[in-house]
Amino acid sequence: MDHNLTLGTIVECIDQLIADPTFINKLAGEDEGFIETVLDFFARLEEQFTPVEFVEEDPILWRTAQDAETD
């Protein structure tokens, strides 16, 4: 089971609900804030389960970028 995919789907669905004014207007005031808390929770879980990919930096490209920043 791909936890990251499932969590991403949950986050996307909650985003859609929050963006829908007909849904949000039907919520009690405290529930509006709570759904955003729930969104933050699932977004944090999604980040936690997202694999970190190690990318080795190219020293030549790094030097070129540093030179461009100092110019």
mmCIF file of the N, C-alpha and C atoms, coordinates in Angstrom:
data_MODEL
# 
_entry.id   MODEL 
# 
loop_
_atom_site.group_PDB 
_atom_site.id 
_atom_site.type_symbol 
_atom_site.label_atom_id 
_atom_site.label_alt_id 
_atom_site.label_comp_id 
_atom_site.label_asym_id 
_atom_site.label_entity_id 
_atom_site.label_seq_id 
_atom_site.pdbx_PDB_ins_code 
_atom_site.Cartn_x 
_atom_site.Cartn_y 
_atom_site.Cartn_z 
_atom_site.occupancy 
_atom_site.B_iso_or_equiv 
_atom_site.pdbx_formal_charge 
_atom_site.auth_seq_id 
_atom_site.auth_comp_id 
_atom_site.auth_asym_id 
_atom_site.auth_atom_id 
_atom_site.pdbx_PDB_model_num 
ATOM 1   N N  . MET A 1 1  ? 0.835   -1.178 0.000   1.00 0.00 ? 1  MET A N  1 
ATOM 2   C CA . MET A 1 1  ? 0.000   0.000  0.000   1.00 0.00 ? 1  MET A CA 1 
ATOM 3   C C  . MET A 1 1  ? 0.881   1.243  0.000   1.00 0.00 ? 1  MET A C  1 
ATOM 4   N N  . ASP A 1 2  ? 0.608   2.149  -0.873  1.00 0.00 ? 2  ASP A N  1 
ATOM 5   C CA . ASP A 1 2  ? 1.383   3.379  -0.970  1.00 0.00 ? 2  ASP A CA 1 
ATOM 6   C C  . ASP A 1 2  ? 0.736   4.442  -0.083  1.00 0.00 ? 2  ASP A C  1 
ATOM 7   N N  . HIS A 1 3  ? 1.291   4.583  1.103   1.00 0.00 ? 3  HIS A N  1 
ATOM 8   C CA . HIS A 1 3  ? 0.724   5.536  2.066   1.00 0.00 ? 3  HIS A CA 1 
ATOM 9   C C  . HIS A 1 3  ? 0.736   6.956  1.514   1.00 0.00 ? 3  HIS A C  1 
ATOM 10  N N  . ASN A 1 4  ? 1.804   7.322  0.845   1.00 0.00 ? 4  ASN A N  1 
ATOM 11  C CA . ASN A 1 4  ? 1.935   8.684  0.335   1.00 0.00 ? 4  ASN A CA 1 
ATOM 12  C C  . ASN A 1 4  ? 0.835   9.003  -0.676  1.00 0.00 ? 4  ASN A C  1 
ATOM 13  N N  . LEU A 1 5  ? 0.514   8.057  -1.531  1.00 0.00 ? 5  LEU A N  1 
ATOM 14  C CA . LEU A 1 5  ? -0.536  8.265  -2.526  1.00 0.00 ? 5  LEU A CA 1 
ATOM 15  C C  . LEU A 1 5  ? -1.892  8.445  -1.848  1.00 0.00 ? 5  LEU A C  1 
ATOM 16  N N  . THR A 1 6  ? -2.177  7.605  -0.866  1.00 0.00 ? 6  THR A N  1 
ATOM 17  C CA . THR A 1 6  ? -3.442  7.697  -0.134  1.00 0.00 ? 6  THR A CA 1 
ATOM 18  C C  . THR A 1 6  ? -3.540  9.015  0.626   1.00 0.00 ? 6  THR A C  1 
ATOM 19  N N  . LEU A 1 7  ? -2.468  9.392  1.297   1.00 0.00 ? 7  LEU A N  1 
ATOM 20  C CA . LEU A 1 7  ? -2.464  10.655 2.030   1.00 0.00 ? 7  LEU A CA 1 
ATOM 21  C C  . LEU A 1 7  ? -2.614  11.838 1.085   1.00 0.00 ? 7  LEU A C  1 
ATOM 22  N N  . GLY A 1 8  ? -1.961  11.771 -0.069  1.00 0.00 ? 8  GLY A N  1 
ATOM 23  C CA . GLY A 1 8  ? -2.099  12.829 -1.068  1.00 0.00 ? 8  GLY A CA 1 
ATOM 24  C C  . GLY A 1 8  ? -3.531  12.971 -1.554  1.00 0.00 ? 8  GLY A C  1 
ATOM 25  N N  . THR A 1 9  ? -4.210  11.853 -1.709  1.00 0.00 ? 9  THR A N  1 
ATOM 26  C CA . THR A 1 9  ? -5.612  11.868 -2.126  1.00 0.00 ? 9  THR A CA 1 
ATOM 27  C C  . THR A 1 9  ? -6.484  12.520 -1.055  1.00 0.00 ? 9  THR A C  1 
ATOM 28  N N  . ILE A 1 10 ? -6.222  12.192 0.199   1.00 0.00 ? 10 ILE A N  1 
ATOM 29  C CA . ILE A 1 10 ? -6.974  12.794 1.301   1.00 0.00 ? 10 ILE A CA 1 
ATOM 30  C C  . ILE A 1 10 ? -6.765  14.303 1.322   1.00 0.00 ? 10 ILE A C  1 
ATOM 31  N N  . VAL A 1 11 ? -5.520  14.733 1.212   1.00 0.00 ? 11 VAL A N  1 
ATOM 32  C CA . VAL A 1 11 ? -5.206  16.168 1.214   1.00 0.00 ? 11 VAL A CA 1 
ATOM 33  C C  . VAL A 1 11 ? -5.912  16.869 0.053   1.00 0.00 ? 11 VAL A C  1 
ATOM 34  N N  . GLU A 1 12 ? -5.872  16.253 -1.112  1.00 0.00 ? 12 GLU A N  1 
ATOM 35  C CA . GLU A 1 12 ? -6.524  16.842 -2.290  1.00 0.00 ? 12 GLU A CA 1 
ATOM 36  C C  . GLU A 1 12 ? -8.036  16.960 -2.079  1.00 0.00 ? 12 GLU A C  1 
ATOM 37  N N  . CYS A 1 13 ? -8.654  15.927 -1.517  1.00 0.00 ? 13 CYS A N  1 
ATOM 38  C CA . CYS A 1 13 ? -10.101 15.957 -1.268  1.00 0.00 ? 13 CYS A CA 1 
ATOM 39  C C  . CYS A 1 13 ? -10.474 17.031 -0.253  1.00 0.00 ? 13 CYS A C  1 
ATOM 40  N N  . ILE A 1 14 ? -9.696  17.146 0.808   1.00 0.00 ? 14 ILE A N  1 
ATOM 41  C CA . ILE A 1 14 ? -9.978  18.181 1.806   1.00 0.00 ? 14 ILE A CA 1 
ATOM 42  C C  . ILE A 1 14 ? -9.800  19.561 1.193   1.00 0.00 ? 14 ILE A C  1 
ATOM 43  N N  . ASP A 1 15 ? -8.769  19.734 0.362   1.00 0.00 ? 15 ASP A N  1 
ATOM 44  C CA . ASP A 1 15 ? -8.579  21.006 -0.349  1.00 0.00 ? 15 ASP A CA 1 
ATOM 45  C C  . ASP A 1 15 ? -9.805  21.354 -1.183  1.00 0.00 ? 15 ASP A C  1 
ATOM 46  N N  . GLN A 1 16 ? -10.343 20.371 -1.884  1.00 0.00 ? 16 GLN A N  1 
ATOM 47  C CA . GLN A 1 16 ? -11.535 20.602 -2.711  1.00 0.00 ? 16 GLN A CA 1 
ATOM 48  C C  . GLN A 1 16 ? -12.726 20.999 -1.855  1.00 0.00 ? 16 GLN A C  1 
ATOM 49  N N  . LEU A 1 17 ? -12.881 20.345 -0.705  1.00 0.00 ? 17 LEU A N  1 
ATOM 50  C CA . LEU A 1 17 ? -13.984 20.694 0.191   1.00 0.00 ? 17 LEU A CA 1 
ATOM 51  C C  . LEU A 1 17 ? -13.836 22.121 0.713   1.00 0.00 ? 17 LEU A C  1 
ATOM 52  N N  . ILE A 1 18 ? -12.640 22.489 1.104   1.00 0.00 ? 18 ILE A N  1 
ATOM 53  C CA . ILE A 1 18 ? -12.395 23.836 1.626   1.00 0.00 ? 18 ILE A CA 1 
ATOM 54  C C  . ILE A 1 18 ? -12.644 24.889 0.551   1.00 0.00 ? 18 ILE A C  1 
ATOM 55  N N  . ALA A 1 19 ? -12.328 24.563 -0.694  1.00 0.00 ? 19 ALA A N  1 
ATOM 56  C CA . ALA A 1 19 ? -12.506 25.518 -1.796  1.00 0.00 ? 19 ALA A CA 1 
ATOM 57  C C  . ALA A 1 19 ? -13.964 25.660 -2.217  1.00 0.00 ? 19 ALA A C  1 
ATOM 58  N N  . ASP A 1 20 ? -14.826 24.765 -1.760  1.00 0.00 ? 20 ASP A N  1 
ATOM 59  C CA . ASP A 1 20 ? -16.239 24.792 -2.142  1.00 0.00 ? 20 ASP A CA 1 
ATOM 60  C C  . ASP A 1 20 ? -17.026 25.637 -1.141  1.00 0.00 ? 20 ASP A C  1 
ATOM 61  N N  . PRO A 1 21 ? -17.444 26.843 -1.545  1.00 0.00 ? 21 PRO A N  1 
ATOM 62  C CA . PRO A 1 21 ? -18.142 27.718 -0.599  1.00 0.00 ? 21 PRO A CA 1 
ATOM 63  C C  . PRO A 1 21 ? -19.477 27.143 -0.111  1.00 0.00 ? 21 PRO A C  1 
ATOM 64  N N  . THR A 1 22 ? -20.137 26.324 -0.925  1.00 0.00 ? 22 THR A N  1 
ATOM 65  C CA . THR A 1 22 ? -21.400 25.744 -0.469  1.00 0.00 ? 22 THR A CA 1 
ATOM 66  C C  . THR A 1 22 ? -21.172 24.756 0.670   1.00 0.00 ? 22 THR A C  1 
ATOM 67  N N  . PHE A 1 23 ? -20.036 24.100 0.680   1.00 0.00 ? 23 PHE A N  1 
ATOM 68  C CA . PHE A 1 23 ? -19.699 23.194 1.784   1.00 0.00 ? 23 PHE A CA 1 
ATOM 69  C C  . PHE A 1 23 ? -19.285 23.986 3.014   1.00 0.00 ? 23 PHE A C  1 
ATOM 70  N N  . ILE A 1 24 ? -18.362 24.920 2.820   1.00 0.00 ? 24 ILE A N  1 
ATOM 71  C CA . ILE A 1 24 ? -17.825 25.694 3.935   1.00 0.00 ? 24 ILE A CA 1 
ATOM 72  C C  . ILE A 1 24 ? -18.929 26.484 4.637   1.00 0.00 ? 24 ILE A C  1 
ATOM 73  N N  . ASN A 1 25 ? -19.855 27.039 3.884   1.00 0.00 ? 25 ASN A N  1 
ATOM 74  C CA . ASN A 1 25 ? -20.933 27.840 4.479   1.00 0.00 ? 25 ASN A CA 1 
ATOM 75  C C  . ASN A 1 25 ? -21.872 27.009 5.347   1.00 0.00 ? 25 ASN A C  1 
ATOM 76  N N  . LYS A 1 26 ? -21.916 25.709 5.139   1.00 0.00 ? 26 LYS A N  1 
ATOM 77  C CA . LYS A 1 26 ? -22.783 24.839 5.930   1.00 0.00 ? 26 LYS A CA 1 
ATOM 78  C C  . LYS A 1 26 ? -22.127 24.400 7.245   1.00 0.00 ? 26 LYS A C  1 
ATOM 79  N N  . LEU A 1 27 ? -20.837 24.668 7.397   1.00 0.00 ? 27 LEU A N  1 
ATOM 80  C CA . LEU A 1 27 ? -20.132 24.270 8.615   1.00 0.00 ? 27 LEU A CA 1 
ATOM 81  C C  . LEU A 1 27 ? -20.339 25.291 9.723   1.00 0.00 ? 27 LEU A C  1 
ATOM 82  N N  . ALA A 1 28 ? -20.339 24.801 10.948  1.00 0.00 ? 28 ALA A N  1 
ATOM 83  C CA . ALA A 1 28 ? -20.347 25.701 12.098  1.00 0.00 ? 28 ALA A CA 1 
ATOM 84  C C  . ALA A 1 28 ? -18.992 26.397 12.162  1.00 0.00 ? 28 ALA A C  1 
ATOM 85  N N  . GLY A 1 29 ? -18.938 27.550 12.787  1.00 0.00 ? 29 GLY A N  1 
ATOM 86  C CA . GLY A 1 29 ? -17.706 28.341 12.844  1.00 0.00 ? 29 GLY A CA 1 
ATOM 87  C C  . GLY A 1 29 ? -16.495 27.565 13.316  1.00 0.00 ? 29 GLY A C  1 
ATOM 88  N N  . GLU A 1 30 ? -16.658 26.792 14.386  1.00 0.00 ? 30 GLU A N  1 
ATOM 89  C CA . GLU A 1 30 ? -15.516 26.041 14.913  1.00 0.00 ? 30 GLU A CA 1 
ATOM 90  C C  . GLU A 1 30 ? -15.105 24.908 13.987  1.00 0.00 ? 30 GLU A C  1 
ATOM 91  N N  . ASP A 1 31 ? -16.051 24.390 13.209  1.00 0.00 ? 31 ASP A N  1 
ATOM 92  C CA . ASP A 1 31 ? -15.724 23.303 12.276  1.00 0.00 ? 31 ASP A CA 1 
ATOM 93  C C  . ASP A 1 31 ? -14.907 23.805 11.093  1.00 0.00 ? 31 ASP A C  1 
ATOM 94  N N  . GLU A 1 32 ? -15.103 25.075 10.717  1.00 0.00 ? 32 GLU A N  1 
ATOM 95  C CA . GLU A 1 32 ? -14.286 25.639 9.632   1.00 0.00 ? 32 GLU A CA 1 
ATOM 96  C C  . GLU A 1 32 ? -12.815 25.612 10.017  1.00 0.00 ? 32 GLU A C  1 
ATOM 97  N N  . GLY A 1 33 ? -12.520 26.028 11.233  1.00 0.00 ? 33 GLY A N  1 
ATOM 98  C CA . GLY A 1 33 ? -11.135 26.002 11.706  1.00 0.00 ? 33 GLY A CA 1 
ATOM 99  C C  . GLY A 1 33 ? -10.613 24.587 11.874  1.00 0.00 ? 33 GLY A C  1 
ATOM 100 N N  . PHE A 1 34 ? -11.484 23.687 12.310  1.00 0.00 ? 34 PHE A N  1 
ATOM 101 C CA . PHE A 1 34 ? -11.056 22.312 12.543  1.00 0.00 ? 34 PHE A CA 1 
ATOM 102 C C  . PHE A 1 34 ? -10.699 21.610 11.241  1.00 0.00 ? 34 PHE A C  1 
ATOM 103 N N  . ILE A 1 35 ? -11.452 21.879 10.170  1.00 0.00 ? 35 ILE A N  1 
ATOM 104 C CA . ILE A 1 35 ? -11.141 21.201 8.898   1.00 0.00 ? 35 ILE A CA 1 
ATOM 105 C C  . ILE A 1 35 ? -9.773  21.645 8.385   1.00 0.00 ? 35 ILE A C  1 
ATOM 106 N N  . GLU A 1 36 ? -9.399  22.892 8.653   1.00 0.00 ? 36 GLU A N  1 
ATOM 107 C CA . GLU A 1 36 ? -8.060  23.341 8.263   1.00 0.00 ? 36 GLU A CA 1 
ATOM 108 C C  . GLU A 1 36 ? -6.987  22.667 9.117   1.00 0.00 ? 36 GLU A C  1 
ATOM 109 N N  . THR A 1 37 ? -7.305  22.413 10.387  1.00 0.00 ? 37 THR A N  1 
ATOM 110 C CA . THR A 1 37 ? -6.384  21.678 11.257  1.00 0.00 ? 37 THR A CA 1 
ATOM 111 C C  . THR A 1 37 ? -6.205  20.250 10.749  1.00 0.00 ? 37 THR A C  1 
ATOM 112 N N  . VAL A 1 38 ? -7.301  19.638 10.332  1.00 0.00 ? 38 VAL A N  1 
ATOM 113 C CA . VAL A 1 38 ? -7.252  18.281 9.781   1.00 0.00 ? 38 VAL A CA 1 
ATOM 114 C C  . VAL A 1 38 ? -6.412  18.271 8.503   1.00 0.00 ? 38 VAL A C  1 
ATOM 115 N N  . LEU A 1 39 ? -6.590  19.285 7.666   1.00 0.00 ? 39 LEU A N  1 
ATOM 116 C CA . LEU A 1 39 ? -5.800  19.400 6.433   1.00 0.00 ? 39 LEU A CA 1 
ATOM 117 C C  . LEU A 1 39 ? -4.314  19.492 6.767   1.00 0.00 ? 39 LEU A C  1 
ATOM 118 N N  . ASP A 1 40 ? -3.974  20.332 7.735   1.00 0.00 ? 40 ASP A N  1 
ATOM 119 C CA . ASP A 1 40 ? -2.568  20.465 8.138   1.00 0.00 ? 40 ASP A CA 1 
ATOM 120 C C  . ASP A 1 40 ? -2.010  19.136 8.641   1.00 0.00 ? 40 ASP A C  1 
ATOM 121 N N  . PHE A 1 41 ? -2.824  18.396 9.405   1.00 0.00 ? 41 PHE A N  1 
ATOM 122 C CA . PHE A 1 41 ? -2.392  17.111 9.933   1.00 0.00 ? 41 PHE A CA 1 
ATOM 123 C C  . PHE A 1 41 ? -2.067  16.128 8.802   1.00 0.00 ? 41 PHE A C  1 
ATOM 124 N N  . PHE A 1 42 ? -2.992  15.998 7.830   1.00 0.00 ? 42 PHE A N  1 
ATOM 125 C CA . PHE A 1 42 ? -2.757  15.052 6.746   1.00 0.00 ? 42 PHE A CA 1 
ATOM 126 C C  . PHE A 1 42 ? -1.633  15.516 5.820   1.00 0.00 ? 42 PHE A C  1 
ATOM 127 N N  . ALA A 1 43 ? -1.490  16.816 5.644   1.00 0.00 ? 43 ALA A N  1 
ATOM 128 C CA . ALA A 1 43 ? -0.376  17.329 4.831   1.00 0.00 ? 43 ALA A CA 1 
ATOM 129 C C  . ALA A 1 43 ? 0.958   17.002 5.501   1.00 0.00 ? 43 ALA A C  1 
ATOM 130 N N  . ARG A 1 44 ? 0.995   17.118 6.825   1.00 0.00 ? 44 ARG A N  1 
ATOM 131 C CA . ARG A 1 44 ? 2.219   16.785 7.570   1.00 0.00 ? 44 ARG A CA 1 
ATOM 132 C C  . ARG A 1 44 ? 2.533   15.298 7.451   1.00 0.00 ? 44 ARG A C  1 
ATOM 133 N N  . LEU A 1 45 ? 1.503   14.454 7.537   1.00 0.00 ? 45 LEU A N  1 
ATOM 134 C CA . LEU A 1 45 ? 1.725   13.020 7.362   1.00 0.00 ? 45 LEU A CA 1 
ATOM 135 C C  . LEU A 1 45 ? 2.226   12.705 5.956   1.00 0.00 ? 45 LEU A C  1 
ATOM 136 N N  . GLU A 1 46 ? 1.661   13.390 4.965   1.00 0.00 ? 46 GLU A N  1 
ATOM 137 C CA . GLU A 1 46 ? 2.099   13.169 3.589   1.00 0.00 ? 46 GLU A CA 1 
ATOM 138 C C  . GLU A 1 46 ? 3.582   13.508 3.444   1.00 0.00 ? 46 GLU A C  1 
ATOM 139 N N  . GLU A 1 47 ? 3.997   14.624 4.037   1.00 0.00 ? 47 GLU A N  1 
ATOM 140 C CA . GLU A 1 47 ? 5.418   15.001 3.988   1.00 0.00 ? 47 GLU A CA 1 
ATOM 141 C C  . GLU A 1 47 ? 6.280   13.964 4.695   1.00 0.00 ? 47 GLU A C  1 
ATOM 142 N N  . GLN A 1 48 ? 5.777   13.447 5.806   1.00 0.00 ? 48 GLN A N  1 
ATOM 143 C CA . GLN A 1 48 ? 6.524   12.455 6.580   1.00 0.00 ? 48 GLN A CA 1 
ATOM 144 C C  . GLN A 1 48 ? 6.756   11.181 5.774   1.00 0.00 ? 48 GLN A C  1 
ATOM 145 N N  . PHE A 1 49 ? 5.775   10.778 4.975   1.00 0.00 ? 49 PHE A N  1 
ATOM 146 C CA . PHE A 1 49 ? 5.887   9.535  4.216   1.00 0.00 ? 49 PHE A CA 1 
ATOM 147 C C  . PHE A 1 49 ? 6.458   9.736  2.820   1.00 0.00 ? 49 PHE A C  1 
ATOM 148 N N  . THR A 1 50 ? 6.744   10.989 2.454   1.00 0.00 ? 50 THR A N  1 
ATOM 149 C CA . THR A 1 50 ? 7.345   11.245 1.156   1.00 0.00 ? 50 THR A CA 1 
ATOM 150 C C  . THR A 1 50 ? 8.825   10.871 1.234   1.00 0.00 ? 50 THR A C  1 
ATOM 151 N N  . PRO A 1 51 ? 9.257   9.954  0.381   1.00 0.00 ? 51 PRO A N  1 
ATOM 152 C CA . PRO A 1 51 ? 10.669  9.566  0.424   1.00 0.00 ? 51 PRO A CA 1 
ATOM 153 C C  . PRO A 1 51 ? 11.565  10.725 -0.004  1.00 0.00 ? 51 PRO A C  1 
ATOM 154 N N  . VAL A 1 52 ? 12.648  10.869 0.708   1.00 0.00 ? 52 VAL A N  1 
ATOM 155 C CA . VAL A 1 52 ? 13.621  11.917 0.389   1.00 0.00 ? 52 VAL A CA 1 
ATOM 156 C C  . VAL A 1 52 ? 14.593  11.338 -0.621  1.00 0.00 ? 52 VAL A C  1 
ATOM 157 N N  . GLU A 1 53 ? 14.685  12.002 -1.755  1.00 0.00 ? 53 GLU A N  1 
ATOM 158 C CA . GLU A 1 53 ? 15.605  11.545 -2.792  1.00 0.00 ? 53 GLU A CA 1 
ATOM 159 C C  . GLU A 1 53 ? 16.899  12.339 -2.680  1.00 0.00 ? 53 GLU A C  1 
ATOM 160 N N  . PHE A 1 54 ? 17.997  11.612 -2.565  1.00 0.00 ? 54 PHE A N  1 
ATOM 161 C CA . PHE A 1 54 ? 19.298  12.251 -2.484  1.00 0.00 ? 54 PHE A CA 1 
ATOM 162 C C  . PHE A 1 54 ? 19.776  12.566 -3.895  1.00 0.00 ? 54 PHE A C  1 
ATOM 163 N N  . VAL A 1 55 ? 20.071  13.815 -4.130  1.00 0.00 ? 55 VAL A N  1 
ATOM 164 C CA . VAL A 1 55 ? 20.584  14.237 -5.430  1.00 0.00 ? 55 VAL A CA 1 
ATOM 165 C C  . VAL A 1 55 ? 21.981  14.793 -5.204  1.00 0.00 ? 55 VAL A C  1 
ATOM 166 N N  . GLU A 1 56 ? 22.937  14.148 -5.828  1.00 0.00 ? 56 GLU A N  1 
ATOM 167 C CA . GLU A 1 56 ? 24.311  14.610 -5.701  1.00 0.00 ? 56 GLU A CA 1 
ATOM 168 C C  . GLU A 1 56 ? 24.494  15.852 -6.553  1.00 0.00 ? 56 GLU A C  1 
ATOM 169 N N  . GLU A 1 57 ? 25.048  16.901 -5.937  1.00 0.00 ? 57 GLU A N  1 
ATOM 170 C CA . GLU A 1 57 ? 25.227  18.151 -6.670  1.00 0.00 ? 57 GLU A CA 1 
ATOM 171 C C  . GLU A 1 57 ? 26.463  18.073 -7.555  1.00 0.00 ? 57 GLU A C  1 
ATOM 172 N N  . ASP A 1 58 ? 26.324  18.670 -8.698  1.00 0.00 ? 58 ASP A N  1 
ATOM 173 C CA . ASP A 1 58 ? 27.430  18.767 -9.634  1.00 0.00 ? 58 ASP A CA 1 
ATOM 174 C C  . ASP A 1 58 ? 28.286  19.961 -9.210  1.00 0.00 ? 58 ASP A C  1 
ATOM 175 N N  . PRO A 1 59 ? 29.555  19.750 -8.854  1.00 0.00 ? 59 PRO A N  1 
ATOM 176 C CA . PRO A 1 59 ? 30.378  20.863 -8.357  1.00 0.00 ? 59 PRO A CA 1 
ATOM 177 C C  . PRO A 1 59 ? 30.587  21.962 -9.400  1.00 0.00 ? 59 PRO A C  1 
ATOM 178 N N  . ILE A 1 60 ? 30.594  21.608 -10.654 1.00 0.00 ? 60 ILE A N  1 
ATOM 179 C CA . ILE A 1 60 ? 30.780  22.620 -11.704 1.00 0.00 ? 60 ILE A CA 1 
ATOM 180 C C  . ILE A 1 60 ? 29.538  23.503 -11.798 1.00 0.00 ? 60 ILE A C  1 
ATOM 181 N N  . LEU A 1 61 ? 28.356  22.879 -11.777 1.00 0.00 ? 61 LEU A N  1 
ATOM 182 C CA . LEU A 1 61 ? 27.117  23.662 -11.818 1.00 0.00 ? 61 LEU A CA 1 
ATOM 183 C C  . LEU A 1 61 ? 26.988  24.517 -10.563 1.00 0.00 ? 61 LEU A C  1 
ATOM 184 N N  . TRP A 1 62 ? 27.414  23.979 -9.424  1.00 0.00 ? 62 TRP A N  1 
ATOM 185 C CA . TRP A 1 62 ? 27.336  24.730 -8.187  1.00 0.00 ? 62 TRP A CA 1 
ATOM 186 C C  . TRP A 1 62 ? 28.206  25.973 -8.265  1.00 0.00 ? 62 TRP A C  1 
ATOM 187 N N  . ARG A 1 63 ? 29.453  25.808 -8.774  1.00 0.00 ? 63 ARG A N  1 
ATOM 188 C CA . ARG A 1 63 ? 30.364  26.945 -8.915  1.00 0.00 ? 63 ARG A CA 1 
ATOM 189 C C  . ARG A 1 63 ? 29.793  27.984 -9.869  1.00 0.00 ? 63 ARG A C  1 
ATOM 190 N N  . THR A 1 64 ? 29.204  27.532 -10.964 1.00 0.00 ? 64 THR A N  1 
ATOM 191 C CA . THR A 1 64 ? 28.608  28.441 -11.947 1.00 0.00 ? 64 THR A CA 1 
ATOM 192 C C  . THR A 1 64 ? 27.467  29.225 -11.298 1.00 0.00 ? 64 THR A C  1 
ATOM 193 N N  . ALA A 1 65 ? 26.641  28.550 -10.526 1.00 0.00 ? 65 ALA A N  1 
ATOM 194 C CA . ALA A 1 65 ? 25.527  29.222 -9.843  1.00 0.00 ? 65 ALA A CA 1 
ATOM 195 C C  . ALA A 1 65 ? 26.043  30.223 -8.820  1.00 0.00 ? 65 ALA A C  1 
ATOM 196 N N  . GLN A 1 66 ? 27.097  29.857 -8.099  1.00 0.00 ? 66 GLN A N  1 
ATOM 197 C CA . GLN A 1 66 ? 27.672  30.786 -7.116  1.00 0.00 ? 66 GLN A CA 1 
ATOM 198 C C  . GLN A 1 66 ? 28.262  32.005 -7.798  1.00 0.00 ? 66 GLN A C  1 
ATOM 199 N N  . ASP A 1 67 ? 28.948  31.800 -8.909  1.00 0.00 ? 67 ASP A N  1 
ATOM 200 C CA . ASP A 1 67 ? 29.506  32.918 -9.654  1.00 0.00 ? 67 ASP A CA 1 
ATOM 201 C C  . ASP A 1 67 ? 28.409  33.849 -10.160 1.00 0.00 ? 67 ASP A C  1 
ATOM 202 N N  . ALA A 1 68 ? 27.289  33.274 -10.619 1.00 0.00 ? 68 ALA A N  1 
ATOM 203 C CA . ALA A 1 68 ? 26.186  34.079 -11.125 1.00 0.00 ? 68 ALA A CA 1 
ATOM 204 C C  . ALA A 1 68 ? 25.573  34.911 -9.995  1.00 0.00 ? 68 ALA A C  1 
ATOM 205 N N  . GLU A 1 69 ? 25.522  34.353 -8.785  1.00 0.00 ? 69 GLU A N  1 
ATOM 206 C CA . GLU A 1 69 ? 24.949  35.082 -7.654  1.00 0.00 ? 69 GLU A CA 1 
ATOM 207 C C  . GLU A 1 69 ? 25.825  36.244 -7.216  1.00 0.00 ? 69 GLU A C  1 
ATOM 208 N N  . THR A 1 70 ? 27.138  36.082 -7.344  1.00 0.00 ? 70 THR A N  1 
ATOM 209 C CA . THR A 1 70 ? 28.045  37.142 -6.881  1.00 0.00 ? 70 THR A CA 1 
ATOM 210 C C  . THR A 1 70 ? 28.245  38.232 -7.923  1.00 0.00 ? 70 THR A C  1 
ATOM 211 N N  . ASP A 1 71 ? 27.854  37.971 -9.156  1.00 0.00 ? 71 ASP A N  1 
ATOM 212 C CA . ASP A 1 71 ? 28.021  38.996 -10.203 1.00 0.00 ? 71 ASP A CA 1 
ATOM 213 C C  . ASP A 1 71 ? 26.964  40.052 -10.139 1.00 0.00 ? 71 ASP A C  1 
# 
